[in-house]
């Protein structure tokens, strides 16, 4: 470390070795009139690091020309952005690190921000890696996987999906329509008997029978067309195959293809087309309030809106432009999928440089810009509207605006400042539980979350279980303005009956939300209100509908989690305990080898016999047990 900063190449060891010190770097004094620019600042690209009097890093910045960029900080406080002025009042010394290029400076800036979490940097605290689907077309018999990290391994990646639920739903549709193998082994396992998926006509069964690579490859191409959104091309191809099957009098195959076509058409009907350009793009909108800056990220894939993500920053973190710049740098540095085009709601000075950096990360040209007219401008407007609406119930002010709109849409007698969601979870009536989540001004209120073990109701009786949970909740007092029930008309009436007999007209309002019935061709969730025969259907993207869905999904997640926890505690036996010859030690060996019960179930007889202590005859018994009991 030199007394006037740290000069060195941007290498991995430099990134890891940098540690701030109280006496290292250039010391300086700064007052309201400005300050003297530190001597010896270099002209090249790199990062600059402001520290306070204790040597703690308080800000990390990237610069194409370090000297020119740092010069902009040594100006009078008057007229300087509030956050920058606060930072310069505390800053006492400056370090810098030279890099070979501006792209390396981006990488180093991201690394140091993640390492030190400087107080005056805008920090993207959402560390989630969004799920994608991976299809390795290099394998002879590819399988579809859910992954959260995109690698440069030659495989195809589709996504990102906005949630684990959405990616699992897509996976379920593909499993139902197409016949890719479902086994989890990377290499194709060899089995003596096919799995249940083959018997259900959902897998070609390459593990037990000779399946020509051309036949399997055709299914892979169909899955690829489906995931790329090229549904017209896929449907045309399937219709030709169906016609050929009919001509060959293979009516069974023709019927199967007909069912595939119908399933794909139902899926396409539910997708929201937002662009006539069949390409991938991310659309980013930023909205600013007194207390918060919000970022909405829309994922557009092959012209379809596939999902969205929302991020919130405190307003004191910086202006909307500063938040957008920090978001672009940090979000895509985390390994997110980088499309060829990124549309943003405002111009920032660093856009060309960030575009060049993302191009180097993705290995192809990436363009970032703010459209000023046409279809793409409308897309950006949609992203800004999502940011402004506070769809995730972020700030209290935005939350109140949403609550007022909800009172109007649901015909409530008062604004529901607090909302509680209810859900039941059980397995054939066993280990039944209920959960409650509470939202206040659109925000989750964790202290209001409750779990209930259903005690009075026996057997399969969802309405009775819901009634028991609500009656016990009412007995606790401190009721919200609105109960949201996960279910249909029956669940709504069960709750209303309890409220009428306990609190009467002074009780909370009640509405129920039911998922769309895909088998009936429905594409919107239904909301049931008291005294109304038919449900109301809000438009997709309506802030009220999205908020209700968020509450429903949160209480459902909690109910499932609580139910699983109780099941793990209650059931010490596994299916393996029911097989003669499997004791504690052999069960442990099987679970250690295959890692999960599902892997044991899907393993063939030969794979089971490969486990130490499992004989060929015992392996046959295990395989036969799961086959006879429907896995």
C-alpha positions as CSV (number, residue, x, y, z in Angstrom):
1,X,0.0,0.0,0.0
2,X,1.4,3.3,-1.0
3,X,0.8,6.5,1.0
4,X,-1.0,8.1,-2.0
5,X,-3.4,5.2,-2.7
6,X,-2.9,1.7,-3.9
7,X,-1.8,1.4,-7.5
8,X,-2.0,-2.0,-9.1
9,X,-3.6,-4.2,-11.7
10,X,-7.1,-5.5,-11.1
11,X,-6.3,-9.1,-10.4
12,X,-8.2,-11.6,-8.2
13,X,-5.6,-11.4,-5.5
14,X,-5.9,-7.6,-5.5
15,X,-9.6,-7.8,-5.0
16,X,-9.3,-10.2,-2.1
17,X,-6.2,-8.5,-0.5
18,X,-7.4,-4.9,-0.3
19,X,-8.1,-3.9,3.3
20,X,-8.8,-0.4,4.4
21,X,-6.5,1.3,7.0
22,X,-6.7,4.4,9.1
23,X,-3.4,5.8,7.8
24,X,-3.4,4.4,4.3
25,X,-4.3,6.4,1.2
26,X,-4.5,10.2,0.8
27,X,-5.6,12.2,3.9
28,X,-7.6,15.3,3.2
29,X,-9.7,18.0,4.8
30,X,-13.1,19.1,3.4
31,X,-15.4,21.9,4.4
32,X,-18.5,23.6,3.2
33,X,-16.5,25.6,0.6
34,X,-15.1,22.5,-0.8
35,X,-11.5,21.1,-0.5
36,X,-8.2,20.7,-2.1
37,X,-8.1,17.8,-4.6
38,X,-5.6,15.2,-3.4
39,X,-2.3,15.1,-5.3
40,X,-1.1,12.1,-7.3
41,X,-4.5,10.9,-8.5
42,X,-4.0,8.8,-11.7
43,X,-5.8,9.4,-15.0
44,X,-6.6,5.7,-15.8
45,X,-9.6,3.6,-15.1
46,X,-10.2,2.0,-11.7
47,X,-12.1,2.4,-8.5
48,X,-11.8,5.1,-5.8
49,X,-12.6,4.4,-2.1
50,X,-13.6,7.0,0.4
51,X,-13.0,6.2,4.1
52,X,-14.0,7.9,7.3
53,X,-11.8,8.9,10.2
54,X,-11.7,5.3,11.6
55,X,-10.6,3.9,8.3
56,X,-13.9,2.3,7.5
57,X,-15.0,2.2,3.8
58,X,-18.0,4.5,3.3
59,X,-18.2,4.7,-0.5
60,X,-16.8,2.8,-3.5
61,X,-17.0,4.3,-7.0
62,X,-15.9,3.2,-10.4
63,X,-14.3,5.7,-12.9
64,X,-13.1,5.7,-16.4
65,X,-10.7,8.5,-15.4
66,X,-10.1,8.4,-11.6
67,X,-8.8,11.9,-11.3
68,X,-11.6,13.5,-13.3
69,X,-14.3,11.6,-11.4
70,X,-12.8,12.3,-7.9
71,X,-12.5,16.0,-8.9
72,X,-16.3,16.3,-9.0
73,X,-16.6,15.6,-5.2
74,X,-14.4,18.5,-4.1
75,X,-16.9,21.2,-4.7
76,X,-18.9,23.4,-2.3
77,X,-21.6,21.6,-0.4
78,X,-24.2,24.0,-1.6
79,X,-25.9,22.5,-4.7
80,X,-24.4,19.1,-4.1
81,X,-26.8,16.1,-3.8
82,X,-27.8,15.5,-0.2
83,X,-26.3,12.0,0.0
84,X,-23.0,13.1,-1.5
85,X,-22.8,16.0,0.8
86,X,-23.3,13.8,3.9
87,X,-20.6,11.4,2.6
88,X,-18.1,14.2,2.0
89,X,-18.6,15.5,5.5
90,X,-17.6,12.2,7.0
91,X,-14.8,11.3,4.5
92,X,-11.2,11.7,5.7
93,X,-9.1,9.8,3.3
94,X,-9.1,8.3,-0.2
95,X,-7.7,5.1,-1.7
96,X,-7.7,4.0,-5.3
97,X,-7.0,0.9,-7.4
98,X,-6.0,1.2,-11.0
99,X,-7.3,-1.5,-13.5
100,X,-6.3,-2.5,-17.0
101,X,-9.7,-1.6,-18.4
102,X,-13.1,-0.1,-17.6
103,X,-14.7,-3.5,-17.6
104,X,-12.3,-4.7,-14.9
105,X,-13.2,-1.6,-12.9
106,X,-16.9,-2.6,-13.0
107,X,-16.0,-6.1,-11.6
108,X,-13.8,-4.7,-8.9
109,X,-16.4,-2.1,-7.9
110,X,-19.0,-4.8,-7.5
111,X,-16.6,-7.0,-5.5
112,X,-15.7,-4.3,-3.1
113,X,-19.3,-3.1,-2.6
114,X,-20.3,-6.7,-1.8
115,X,-17.3,-7.0,0.6
116,X,-17.6,-3.8,2.6
117,X,-21.3,-2.8,2.1
118,X,-20.4,0.9,2.3
119,X,-22.9,3.2,4.0
120,X,-23.2,5.6,1.1
121,X,-23.4,3.1,-1.7
122,X,-26.8,2.0,-3.0
123,X,-26.9,-1.7,-2.1
124,X,-29.1,-4.2,-3.9
125,X,-29.9,-6.5,-1.0
126,X,-31.9,-9.0,-3.0
127,X,-29.4,-11.9,-3.2
128,X,-31.8,-14.4,-4.8
129,X,-30.8,-16.1,-7.9
130,X,-34.0,-16.5,-9.9
131,X,-34.8,-20.0,-11.2
132,X,-34.3,-21.0,-14.9
133,X,-34.8,-24.1,-16.9
134,X,-31.7,-25.9,-18.2
135,X,-31.7,-28.2,-21.3
136,X,-28.3,-29.7,-22.2
137,X,-28.7,-30.4,-25.9
138,X,-25.2,-31.9,-25.9
139,X,-26.5,-35.0,-24.2
140,X,-27.9,-37.9,-26.2
141,X,-31.0,-38.0,-24.1
142,X,-31.3,-34.5,-22.5
143,X,-33.4,-33.9,-19.4
144,X,-34.9,-30.6,-18.2
145,X,-33.6,-29.2,-14.9
146,X,-34.5,-26.3,-12.6
147,X,-31.3,-24.3,-11.8
148,X,-30.5,-21.0,-10.2
149,X,-27.1,-20.3,-11.8
150,X,-26.5,-19.8,-15.5
151,X,-23.1,-21.2,-16.7
152,X,-21.3,-21.1,-20.0
153,X,-21.5,-24.8,-20.5
154,X,-23.1,-25.1,-23.9
155,X,-26.5,-25.9,-22.4
156,X,-29.7,-23.9,-23.2
157,X,-31.2,-21.8,-20.4
158,X,-34.7,-20.5,-20.4
159,X,-35.9,-17.8,-18.0
160,X,-35.5,-16.3,-15.5
161,X,-38.9,-17.2,-13.9
162,X,-40.3,-14.7,-11.4
163,X,-40.7,-17.4,-8.7
164,X,-40.1,-21.0,-7.9
165,X,-43.9,-21.5,-8.2
166,X,-43.9,-20.2,-11.8
167,X,-41.0,-22.4,-12.9
168,X,-42.5,-25.5,-11.3
169,X,-45.8,-24.8,-13.0
170,X,-44.0,-24.6,-16.4
171,X,-42.1,-27.8,-15.6
172,X,-45.4,-29.5,-14.7
173,X,-46.9,-28.4,-18.1
174,X,-43.9,-29.7,-20.0
175,X,-44.0,-33.0,-18.1
176,X,-47.6,-33.4,-19.0
177,X,-47.3,-32.6,-22.7
178,X,-43.9,-33.9,-23.7
179,X,-42.1,-37.2,-23.1
180,X,-38.6,-36.1,-21.9
181,X,-37.0,-38.4,-19.3
182,X,-37.7,-37.3,-15.8
183,X,-34.9,-39.3,-13.9
184,X,-32.5,-37.1,-12.0
185,X,-29.2,-38.9,-12.9
186,X,-27.0,-37.0,-15.3
187,X,-26.1,-40.1,-17.2
188,X,-29.0,-42.2,-18.5
189,X,-29.6,-45.0,-15.9
190,X,-30.0,-48.6,-17.1
191,X,-33.0,-50.3,-15.5
192,X,-34.8,-53.6,-15.9
193,X,-38.2,-52.0,-15.5
194,X,-39.5,-48.7,-16.7
195,X,-40.6,-46.1,-14.2
196,X,-44.1,-44.9,-13.5
197,X,-43.7,-41.9,-15.9
198,X,-43.3,-44.4,-18.8
199,X,-46.5,-46.2,-17.8
200,X,-48.3,-42.9,-17.7
201,X,-47.1,-42.2,-21.2
202,X,-45.0,-39.2,-20.0
203,X,-41.6,-40.6,-20.8
204,X,-40.2,-42.5,-23.8
205,X,-38.3,-44.8,-21.4
206,X,-34.8,-44.7,-22.9
207,X,-33.5,-46.3,-19.7
208,X,-35.2,-49.7,-20.5
209,X,-35.8,-49.7,-24.3
210,X,-34.1,-48.7,-27.5
211,X,-35.2,-45.2,-28.3
212,X,-33.7,-43.8,-31.5
213,X,-31.8,-40.5,-30.9
214,X,-33.8,-39.0,-33.8
215,X,-37.1,-39.7,-32.1
216,X,-35.9,-38.4,-28.8
217,X,-34.3,-35.4,-30.5
218,X,-37.6,-34.5,-32.0
219,X,-39.2,-34.3,-28.6
220,X,-36.3,-32.1,-27.4
221,X,-36.8,-29.7,-30.4
222,X,-40.5,-29.5,-29.5
223,X,-39.7,-28.6,-25.9
224,X,-37.2,-26.0,-27.1
225,X,-39.8,-24.4,-29.4
226,X,-42.3,-24.3,-26.5
227,X,-39.8,-22.7,-24.1
228,X,-38.7,-20.2,-26.7
229,X,-42.3,-19.1,-27.2
230,X,-42.3,-20.3,-30.9
231,X,-45.8,-21.8,-30.3
232,X,-47.1,-21.2,-33.8
233,X,-44.2,-23.1,-35.3
234,X,-44.6,-25.9,-32.7
235,X,-48.4,-26.3,-33.3
236,X,-47.9,-26.4,-37.1
237,X,-45.3,-29.1,-36.7
238,X,-47.5,-31.2,-34.4
239,X,-50.5,-30.8,-36.7
240,X,-48.4,-32.2,-39.6
241,X,-47.3,-35.1,-37.4
242,X,-51.0,-35.8,-36.4
243,X,-52.0,-35.8,-40.1
244,X,-49.2,-38.3,-40.9
245,X,-50.3,-40.5,-38.1
246,X,-53.9,-40.5,-39.3
247,X,-52.7,-41.3,-42.8
248,X,-50.8,-44.2,-41.4
249,X,-53.9,-45.4,-39.5
250,X,-52.0,-44.9,-36.2
251,X,-55.0,-43.4,-34.5
252,X,-53.6,-43.9,-31.0
253,X,-50.6,-41.7,-31.7
254,X,-52.8,-39.2,-33.5
255,X,-55.0,-38.9,-30.5
256,X,-52.0,-38.4,-28.2
257,X,-50.7,-35.6,-30.5
258,X,-54.2,-34.1,-30.6
259,X,-54.1,-33.9,-26.8
260,X,-50.7,-32.2,-26.9
261,X,-52.0,-29.6,-29.3
262,X,-55.0,-28.8,-27.1
263,X,-52.7,-28.5,-24.0
264,X,-50.4,-26.1,-25.8
265,X,-53.2,-24.0,-27.1
266,X,-54.7,-23.7,-23.6
267,X,-51.2,-22.6,-22.3
268,X,-50.8,-20.0,-25.1
269,X,-54.2,-18.5,-24.3
270,X,-53.0,-17.6,-20.8
271,X,-49.8,-15.9,-21.9
272,X,-49.7,-12.2,-22.2
273,X,-48.3,-10.9,-25.5
274,X,-46.7,-7.5,-25.0
275,X,-44.4,-7.2,-28.0
276,X,-44.6,-8.1,-31.7
277,X,-40.8,-8.5,-31.7
278,X,-40.1,-12.1,-30.9
279,X,-36.9,-11.4,-28.9
280,X,-35.8,-11.4,-25.3
281,X,-35.5,-8.2,-23.3
282,X,-35.6,-6.9,-19.8
283,X,-37.6,-3.7,-19.2
284,X,-36.7,-1.6,-16.1
285,X,-38.9,1.2,-14.7
286,X,-38.0,3.5,-11.8
287,X,-40.4,5.6,-9.7
288,X,-39.4,8.0,-7.0
289,X,-41.4,9.2,-3.9
290,X,-40.5,11.1,-0.8
291,X,-39.6,8.0,1.2
292,X,-38.7,5.4,-1.4
293,X,-37.3,4.7,-4.9
294,X,-38.8,1.7,-6.5
295,X,-37.5,-0.4,-9.4
296,X,-39.8,-2.7,-11.4
297,X,-38.1,-5.3,-13.7
298,X,-40.2,-7.0,-16.4
299,X,-39.0,-10.2,-18.1
300,X,-40.1,-10.3,-21.7
301,X,-39.2,-13.5,-23.5
302,X,-40.0,-14.1,-27.2
303,X,-42.6,-11.3,-27.0
304,X,-44.4,-12.7,-23.9
305,X,-44.4,-11.1,-20.5
306,X,-43.1,-14.0,-18.4
307,X,-42.9,-12.3,-15.0
308,X,-41.7,-9.4,-13.0
309,X,-39.6,-8.4,-10.0
310,X,-39.8,-5.4,-7.7
311,X,-37.0,-3.8,-5.6
312,X,-37.3,-1.0,-3.1
313,X,-34.6,1.5,-2.0
314,X,-34.8,4.2,0.6
315,X,-35.0,7.7,-1.0
316,X,-31.9,8.9,0.9
317,X,-29.9,6.2,-1.0
318,X,-29.8,8.5,-4.0
319,X,-31.8,9.9,-6.9
320,X,-33.7,7.7,-9.3
321,X,-30.9,7.9,-11.8
322,X,-28.3,6.8,-9.2
323,X,-30.5,3.9,-8.1
324,X,-30.9,2.8,-11.7
325,X,-27.2,2.9,-12.3
326,X,-26.4,0.9,-9.1
327,X,-29.2,-1.6,-10.0
328,X,-27.8,-2.3,-13.4
329,X,-24.3,-2.9,-12.1
330,X,-25.3,-5.1,-9.2
331,X,-28.2,-7.1,-10.5
332,X,-26.5,-8.4,-13.6
333,X,-23.2,-9.0,-11.8
334,X,-24.9,-11.7,-9.7
335,X,-25.1,-14.1,-12.6
336,X,-28.6,-13.2,-13.8
337,X,-29.6,-13.9,-17.4
338,X,-28.5,-11.0,-19.6
339,X,-30.7,-10.5,-22.7
340,X,-29.6,-8.8,-25.8
341,X,-31.7,-5.7,-25.1
342,X,-32.4,-3.9,-21.8
343,X,-34.9,-1.0,-21.9
344,X,-34.7,1.6,-19.1
345,X,-37.0,4.5,-18.1
346,X,-34.3,7.2,-17.9
347,X,-30.9,8.0,-19.3
348,X,-27.8,7.8,-17.2
349,X,-24.3,8.8,-18.1
350,X,-22.8,5.3,-17.7
351,X,-25.3,3.5,-20.0
352,X,-22.8,2.9,-22.9
353,X,-20.1,1.7,-20.5
354,X,-22.4,-0.6,-18.7
355,X,-23.6,-2.0,-22.0
356,X,-20.1,-2.8,-23.0
357,X,-19.4,-4.4,-19.7
358,X,-22.5,-6.6,-19.9
359,X,-21.5,-7.5,-23.5
360,X,-18.2,-8.9,-22.2
361,X,-20.1,-10.8,-19.4
362,X,-22.6,-12.4,-21.8
363,X,-20.3,-13.0,-24.7
364,X,-22.6,-11.1,-27.1
365,X,-23.6,-7.5,-27.8
366,X,-26.0,-6.1,-25.2
367,X,-27.7,-2.8,-25.9
368,X,-29.1,-0.7,-23.0
369,X,-31.1,2.4,-23.9
370,X,-34.2,4.5,-23.2
371,X,-36.8,4.2,-26.1
372,X,-38.5,7.4,-26.9
373,X,-41.4,6.2,-29.1
374,X,-43.4,3.2,-30.3
375,X,-44.0,-0.2,-28.7
376,X,-40.8,-0.3,-26.6
377,X,-41.7,3.1,-25.1
378,X,-45.1,1.6,-24.0
379,X,-43.2,-1.3,-22.4
380,X,-41.1,1.1,-20.4
381,X,-44.3,2.9,-19.4
382,X,-45.7,-0.4,-18.2
383,X,-42.6,-0.9,-16.0
384,X,-42.8,2.6,-14.6
385,X,-46.5,2.1,-13.9
386,X,-45.7,-1.1,-12.0
387,X,-43.0,0.7,-10.0
388,X,-45.4,3.5,-9.2
389,X,-48.3,1.3,-8.2
390,X,-46.4,-0.3,-5.3
391,X,-47.7,-3.7,-6.3
392,X,-45.7,-5.4,-3.6
393,X,-47.1,-3.1,-0.9
394,X,-43.7,-1.5,-0.3
395,X,-44.1,1.9,1.4
396,X,-46.9,3.0,3.7
397,X,-48.1,5.8,1.4
398,X,-48.2,3.5,-1.6
399,X,-49.8,0.8,0.5
400,X,-52.6,3.2,1.6
401,X,-53.3,4.1,-2.0
402,X,-53.6,0.4,-2.8
403,X,-55.9,-0.2,0.2
404,X,-58.2,2.6,-1.0
405,X,-58.4,1.0,-4.4
406,X,-59.0,-2.4,-2.9
407,X,-61.9,-1.0,-0.8
408,X,-63.5,0.3,-4.0
409,X,-62.9,-2.9,-6.1
410,X,-64.2,-5.3,-3.4
411,X,-67.1,-3.0,-2.3
412,X,-65.8,-2.9,1.3
413,X,-67.4,-0.6,3.9
414,X,-64.1,0.6,5.1
415,X,-60.5,0.8,3.9
416,X,-58.7,-2.5,4.9
417,X,-55.6,-1.1,6.6
418,X,-54.9,-4.6,7.9
419,X,-55.6,-7.8,6.0
420,X,-55.3,-11.4,7.2
421,X,-55.0,-14.4,4.9
422,X,-56.2,-17.9,5.9
423,X,-55.3,-21.3,4.5
424,X,-55.6,-25.0,5.5
425,X,-53.1,-27.8,4.7
426,X,-53.5,-31.5,5.3
427,X,-52.8,-34.9,3.8
428,X,-56.0,-36.9,3.4
429,X,-57.3,-35.2,6.6
430,X,-54.2,-36.2,8.6
431,X,-51.9,-33.7,10.4
432,X,-54.3,-30.9,9.5
433,X,-53.0,-27.4,10.1
434,X,-54.1,-23.8,9.5
435,X,-52.1,-20.6,9.2
436,X,-52.8,-16.9,9.3
437,X,-50.6,-14.2,7.8
438,X,-51.2,-10.5,8.4
439,X,-50.5,-7.5,6.2
440,X,-50.6,-3.9,7.4
441,X,-50.8,-1.0,4.8
442,X,-49.7,-3.5,2.2
443,X,-46.7,-4.7,4.1
444,X,-46.2,-8.2,5.7
445,X,-46.6,-7.9,9.5
446,X,-44.7,-10.9,10.8
447,X,-45.8,-10.5,14.4
448,X,-49.3,-11.2,13.2
449,X,-48.5,-14.6,11.7
450,X,-50.1,-17.5,13.5
451,X,-50.1,-21.3,13.2
452,X,-53.0,-23.6,14.3
453,X,-53.1,-27.4,14.7
454,X,-56.6,-28.5,13.8
455,X,-58.0,-30.4,16.8
456,X,-61.8,-30.7,16.6
457,X,-62.3,-31.8,13.0
458,X,-61.6,-35.3,11.9
459,X,-61.2,-36.7,8.4
460,X,-61.3,-34.6,5.1
461,X,-63.4,-31.5,5.9
462,X,-61.8,-28.3,4.6
463,X,-64.8,-26.2,5.5
464,X,-64.9,-27.5,9.1
465,X,-61.2,-27.0,9.5
466,X,-61.4,-23.4,8.2
467,X,-64.3,-22.7,10.5
468,X,-62.4,-24.1,13.5
469,X,-59.3,-21.9,12.7
470,X,-61.4,-18.8,12.2
471,X,-63.3,-19.3,15.4
472,X,-60.1,-19.7,17.4
473,X,-58.6,-16.6,15.7
474,X,-61.7,-14.5,16.5
475,X,-61.4,-15.5,20.1
476,X,-57.9,-13.9,20.3
477,X,-59.4,-10.4,19.4
478,X,-57.5,-7.6,17.6
479,X,-59.3,-8.4,14.3
480,X,-58.3,-6.8,11.0
481,X,-60.6,-5.0,8.6
482,X,-60.5,-7.9,6.1
483,X,-60.2,-11.7,6.1
484,X,-59.0,-13.2,2.9
485,X,-59.7,-16.9,2.5
486,X,-57.9,-19.2,0.2
487,X,-60.7,-21.1,-1.4
488,X,-64.1,-20.8,-3.1
489,X,-67.7,-20.1,-2.2
490,X,-67.9,-23.0,0.4
491,X,-64.9,-21.6,2.3
492,X,-66.4,-18.1,2.2
493,X,-69.7,-19.3,3.6
494,X,-68.0,-21.3,6.4
495,X,-66.2,-18.2,7.6
496,X,-69.2,-15.9,7.3
497,X,-71.2,-18.4,9.4
498,X,-68.6,-18.3,12.2
499,X,-68.4,-14.5,12.2
500,X,-72.2,-14.1,12.3
501,X,-72.4,-16.3,15.4
502,X,-69.5,-14.7,17.2
503,X,-68.9,-11.0,16.3
504,X,-72.0,-10.2,14.2
505,X,-71.9,-7.1,12.0
506,X,-68.9,-5.7,13.9
507,X,-66.6,-8.4,12.4
508,X,-64.2,-8.0,9.5
509,X,-65.2,-8.1,5.9
510,X,-64.6,-11.5,4.2
511,X,-63.6,-12.3,0.6
512,X,-62.3,-15.6,-0.9
513,X,-59.8,-16.0,-3.7
514,X,-59.8,-19.2,-5.9
515,X,-57.2,-20.1,-8.5
516,X,-58.3,-20.3,-12.1
517,X,-59.5,-23.7,-13.3
518,X,-57.2,-24.4,-16.2
519,X,-59.3,-27.5,-17.2
520,X,-62.2,-25.2,-17.8
521,X,-60.1,-22.8,-19.8
522,X,-60.1,-20.1,-17.1
523,X,-57.1,-17.8,-17.1
524,X,-57.8,-15.5,-14.1
525,X,-58.2,-16.0,-10.4
526,X,-61.7,-15.7,-9.1
527,X,-62.7,-13.4,-6.2
528,X,-65.9,-14.3,-4.3
529,X,-67.8,-11.7,-2.3
530,X,-70.6,-12.2,0.2
531,X,-74.1,-11.9,-1.3
532,X,-72.9,-12.3,-4.9
533,X,-73.5,-15.5,-6.8
534,X,-70.7,-15.2,-9.4
535,X,-67.1,-14.2,-8.7
536,X,-65.6,-11.0,-9.9
537,X,-62.7,-11.2,-12.3
538,X,-60.1,-8.4,-12.1
539,X,-57.9,-7.7,-15.1
540,X,-54.4,-9.4,-15.1
541,X,-51.9,-6.9,-13.7
542,X,-54.6,-5.1,-11.6
543,X,-52.8,-4.0,-8.4
544,X,-55.7,-5.3,-6.2
545,X,-55.6,-8.7,-7.8
546,X,-51.8,-8.9,-7.5
547,X,-51.9,-7.9,-3.8
548,X,-54.6,-10.5,-3.0
549,X,-52.6,-13.1,-4.8
550,X,-49.5,-12.1,-2.8
551,X,-51.3,-12.6,0.5
552,X,-52.8,-15.9,-0.7
553,X,-49.4,-17.2,-1.9
554,X,-47.7,-16.1,1.4
555,X,-50.3,-17.9,3.6
556,X,-50.2,-21.0,1.4
557,X,-46.4,-21.1,1.6
558,X,-46.5,-20.9,5.4
559,X,-49.3,-23.5,5.6
560,X,-47.3,-26.0,3.5
561,X,-44.1,-25.3,5.5
562,X,-45.8,-25.8,8.8
563,X,-47.5,-29.0,7.7
564,X,-44.2,-30.4,6.4
565,X,-42.5,-29.6,9.7
566,X,-45.2,-31.5,11.7
567,X,-45.0,-34.4,9.3
568,X,-41.3,-34.7,9.8
569,X,-41.7,-34.7,13.6
570,X,-44.7,-37.1,13.5
571,X,-43.5,-39.7,11.1
572,X,-40.3,-41.5,12.0
573,X,-41.0,-44.3,9.6
574,X,-40.3,-44.2,5.9
575,X,-41.6,-46.5,3.2
576,X,-38.3,-48.4,3.5
577,X,-39.3,-49.6,6.9
578,X,-42.2,-51.5,5.3
579,X,-40.0,-53.7,3.2
580,X,-38.8,-57.0,4.8
581,X,-35.1,-57.2,5.1
582,X,-34.5,-53.4,5.4
583,X,-33.3,-52.4,8.8
584,X,-31.7,-49.3,10.2
585,X,-28.3,-49.9,8.7
586,X,-29.5,-50.7,5.2
587,X,-31.9,-47.8,5.2
588,X,-29.0,-45.5,6.2
589,X,-26.8,-46.9,3.4
590,X,-29.6,-46.4,0.8
591,X,-30.3,-42.8,1.9
592,X,-26.6,-42.0,2.0
593,X,-26.1,-43.4,-1.5
594,X,-29.1,-41.9,-3.2
595,X,-29.5,-38.8,-1.1
596,X,-33.4,-38.8,-1.1
597,X,-36.4,-41.2,-1.0
598,X,-37.5,-40.0,-4.4
599,X,-34.1,-41.1,-5.9
600,X,-34.5,-44.5,-4.3
601,X,-38.0,-44.8,-5.7
602,X,-36.8,-43.9,-9.2
603,X,-33.7,-46.1,-9.1
604,X,-33.7,-49.3,-11.0
605,X,-32.9,-52.8,-9.7
606,X,-29.4,-52.7,-11.0
607,X,-28.7,-49.3,-9.3
608,X,-30.1,-50.6,-6.0
609,X,-27.9,-53.7,-6.2
610,X,-24.9,-51.5,-6.5
611,X,-25.3,-50.2,-3.0
612,X,-23.0,-52.1,-0.5
613,X,-25.1,-54.5,1.7
614,X,-28.0,-54.7,-0.8
615,X,-28.2,-58.1,-2.5
616,X,-29.7,-58.7,-6.0
617,X,-32.7,-60.4,-4.5
618,X,-33.3,-57.5,-2.0
619,X,-32.9,-55.0,-4.7
620,X,-35.5,-56.8,-6.7
621,X,-37.9,-56.7,-3.6
622,X,-37.3,-53.0,-3.2
623,X,-38.0,-52.2,-6.8
624,X,-41.1,-54.5,-6.9
625,X,-42.4,-52.8,-3.7
626,X,-42.4,-49.3,-5.2
627,X,-43.7,-50.5,-8.5
628,X,-46.7,-52.4,-6.9
629,X,-47.5,-49.4,-4.6
630,X,-47.5,-46.8,-7.4
631,X,-44.2,-45.3,-6.3
